[in-house]
Amino acid sequence: TVLGDDYHADEISDQCEELGISLKHSLKVKDEHSSMYICINDEKGEMQMAVSVMEVNDELTPAFFETKLDVINGASAVIMDLNLSASAVKYLCSHVTAPIFVDPVSTRKALKIKPCLKNVYAIKPNRMEAELILGRKIKTDEEILSAAQRFLDLGVKRVFISLAEKGVCYADRNESGFVRVQKTKVVNTTGCGDAFTAGSVVGFVNNKTIRECAEMGQRASRIC
């Protein structure tokens, strides 16, 4: 990842150190702000408005990743979100040999991954992001399962389409289906998708089935 030269970078570094997360291979850019995201939620915990400052991510260039390729390829799994530039996404998808898990992040950024789907191990779009990437409307359960199959046809090995209050659709070459949301009090939906991705990747590195990975992701998103 990349950090700026500000209070937020120091806070992130301190918290990662406490959690045993190494940032020694990350980039720190002098006189630059770290990435920030601020959102306004309604009384149901749903995001209504958001503002982000992500320009520092442009420092994560193909040239930088080339210097870290041995480290990246030594991982059991690589999680990539599409806040990266299109050139960085293309480079990583072309050169990373470890399984790549992609979170599209937003509809505005989701199309960056479309030319590289054959190199992606797993993808977790929400319904709108999946519609944009595939160029089709997705409404019914049958259409959702068909969309997941289309991702598989394009080369992705595992697909998780998040469906908000309706749960998540999962699919690979062996099985497909839905994990529905357990009834819970929603306080804040921000970070639920990130937590889902983290939970599903933990399942993957522990050799869980795709359904078990989807269930682990759902449990993580409930407590994020």
KABELTA-V483479 format. One record per pair of residues at least 24 apart in sequence whose C-alpha atoms are under 8 Angstrom apart, sorted by sequence separation. I is the first residue (numbers start at 1). J is the second residue. If there is no record, write none. Layout:
((I | J) (I | J))
This chain:
((2 | 26) (3 | 27) (4 | 28) (5 | 29) (32 | 56) (60 | 84) (61 | 85) (72 | 96) (73 | 97) (74 | 98) (77 | 101) (79 | 103) (81 | 105) (89 | 113) (145 | 169) (196 | 220) (1 | 26) (2 | 27) (3 | 28) (4 | 29) (5 | 30) (6 | 31) (9 | 34) (60 | 85) (62 | 87) (73 | 98) (94 | 119) (104 | 129) (107 | 132) (144 | 169) (195 | 220) (196 | 221) (1 | 27) (2 | 28) (3 | 29) (4 | 30) (5 | 31) (6 | 32) (8 | 34) (57 | 83) (58 | 84) (61 | 87) (62 | 88) (69 | 95) (72 | 98) (83 | 109) (86 | 112) (90 | 116) (93 | 119) (145 | 171) (195 | 221) (2 | 29) (4 | 31) (5 | 32) (6 | 33) (29 | 56) (57 | 84) (58 | 85) (61 | 88) (65 | 92) (69 | 96) (82 | 109) (86 | 113) (93 | 120) (194 | 221) (4 | 32) (5 | 33) (6 | 34) (57 | 85) (60 | 88) (82 | 110) (192 | 220) (193 | 221) (4 | 33) (5 | 34) (54 | 83) (62 | 91) (192 | 221) (195 | 224) (3 | 33) (4 | 34) (29 | 59) (62 | 92) (82 | 112) (191 | 221) (192 | 222) (3 | 34) (4 | 35) (82 | 113) (130 | 161) (145 | 176) (162 | 193) (2 | 34) (3 | 35) (145 | 177) (179 | 211) (192 | 224) (27 | 60) (123 | 156) (191 | 224) (117 | 151) (122 | 156) (127 | 161) (177 | 211) (120 | 155) (121 | 156) (122 | 157) (123 | 158) (124 | 159) (125 | 160) (126 | 161) (127 | 162) (175 | 210) (176 | 211) (179 | 214) (118 | 154) (119 | 155) (120 | 156) (121 | 157) (122 | 158) (123 | 159) (124 | 160) (125 | 161) (126 | 162) (127 | 163) (179 | 215) (117 | 154) (118 | 155) (119 | 156) (120 | 157) (121 | 158) (122 | 159) (123 | 160) (124 | 161) (125 | 162) (126 | 163) (181 | 218) (117 | 155) (118 | 156) (122 | 160) (124 | 162) (126 | 164) (172 | 210) (184 | 222) (117 | 156) (171 | 210) (179 | 218) (170 | 210) (170 | 211) (25 | 68) (170 | 214) (168 | 214) (168 | 218) (167 | 218) (4 | 56) (158 | 210) (3 | 56) (2 | 56) (160 | 214) (2 | 57) (1 | 57) (2 | 59) (2 | 60) (1 | 60) (124 | 197) (103 | 194) (103 | 197) (101 | 201) (77 | 201) (77 | 205) (76 | 205) (45 | 186) (44 | 186) (45 | 187) (46 | 188) (47 | 189) (44 | 187) (45 | 188) (46 | 189) (47 | 190) (44 | 188) (45 | 189) (46 | 190) (41 | 188))
